[in-house]
């Protein structure tokens, strides 16, 4: 009996080792193309490609893109910034990291990027990244990973390139080059509701995009008049990207409408919004 038990255990150990080796070989072969199930992903972006993110990642990506546009940076800069944040933090505003690194871009206070509190502000961090990228001579003609590396000085200089394709999809959508391209689902308990949600939504839209004349007093939501169709989709996609953290219930632009209930865009019967406005409605207090 003892001999048989030992043989059984030994056989089990061998099987486990074989399985571990097989998994290791698969990971080595597939490398960065190996992805995990997207069970927790709440947002999808489709613009000549498809990307899935969770609500926090989507909101951070939208802010990074908006800050780039606000600074007048070309779309290529937004691609580089998104790829960098993808690699450094997974598009998450981290409280810590390697040594004293913090934030979306894992910038280090000891290297002159700012205080930890400043770097944890996504707008500050994005502004600092774009300012540093702009100083890199010829960055526009570089590969994404080379331009990012000139700013970040990473120990893994090739790591940024694997995020280039996803970042291009995000950039096309968030900069308004596609219609109804960002769709997010919102849970039953959005972070904010009512007048507080509307006020915060308006404030952050102004901070990210630099809009003027937006009314912060409407307790039900907001309306923005874009300069053109592209601007309209920039704002509409930003609003959907921030739906979970700002309690957005509905966004409408032109004859398309996104709702938190469906989590998708659909055509609206009837007239379009007045003067081509982008209109957002927040969840009420109840």
Secondary structure, DSSP 8 states (H G I E B T S, - for coil): -HHHHHHHHHHHHHHHHHHHHHHHHHHHHHGGG-----TT--EEEESSSEEEE-HHHHHHHHHHHHHHHHTT--HHHHHHHHHHHHHHHSS---S--STTEETTTTEEGGGTS--HHHHTSHHHHHHHHHHHHHTSTTGGGS-HHHHHHHHH--S-TTGGGGGHHHHHHHHHHHTTSSSS-EEE---SS-S--HHHHHHHHHHHHHHHH---S-----TTEEEEE-SSHHHHHHHHHHHHHTHHHHTEEEEEETTEEEETTTTEEEE-SS---GGGEEEEEE----
